[in-house]
Amino acid sequence: QMLIELMKIDRCSDKFQIGFTLSSEAQAIYKRENGIVQFLINPINEKHNAENPKERYWNIFAAASHEFCHLKTANEGYGNSHGERFSMINAEIIAKALTNFPSERQMLIKCKDSVL
């Protein structure tokens, strides 16, 4: 749901799919195949299965926003790097999400041990 909302907020018109990866090395994966963006979240990653529901939620949110950054930097011609532009876009995405998702903003305020 977070990725769908991020796509709407950012007015992103790319065709996309959301699925799962069972990689032991990745929390989430972004890739583009045949012009379709794929966001793959790892449901068995230890961070996504944290005992604390707030921690689990924020870990999944962080993974979703991270992968969305890959889409944004690729669309801007920066490729798949984790450089300065990636960091700036990630901050912008989190700010937009907290502005546009009231429940996320409230959860962040209540959560002392947020992973963000």
Rosetta blueprint (number, residue, H / E / L):
1 Q L
2 M H
3 L H
4 I H
5 E H
6 L H
7 M H
8 K H
9 I H
10 D L
11 R L
12 C L
13 S L
14 D L
15 K L
16 F E
17 Q E
18 I E
19 G E
20 F E
21 T L
22 L L
23 S L
24 S L
25 E L
26 A L
27 Q L
28 A E
29 I E
30 Y E
31 K E
32 R E
33 E E
34 N L
35 G L
36 I E
37 V E
38 Q E
39 F E
40 L E
41 I E
42 N L
43 P L
44 I L
45 N L
46 E H
47 K H
48 H H
49 N H
50 A L
51 E L
52 N L
53 P H
54 K H
55 E H
56 R H
57 Y H
58 W H
59 N H
60 I H
61 F H
62 A H
63 A H
64 A H
65 S H
66 H H
67 E H
68 F H
69 C H
70 H H
71 L H
72 K H
73 T H
74 A H
75 N H
76 E L
77 G L
78 Y L
79 G L
80 N L
81 S L
82 H L
83 G L
84 E H
85 R H
86 F H
87 S H
88 M H
89 I H
90 N H
91 A H
92 E H
93 I H
94 I H
95 A H
96 K H
97 A H
98 L H
99 T H
100 N H
101 F L
102 P H
103 S H
104 E H
105 R H
106 Q H
107 M H
108 L H
109 I H
110 K H
111 C L
112 K L
113 D L
114 S L
115 V L
116 L L
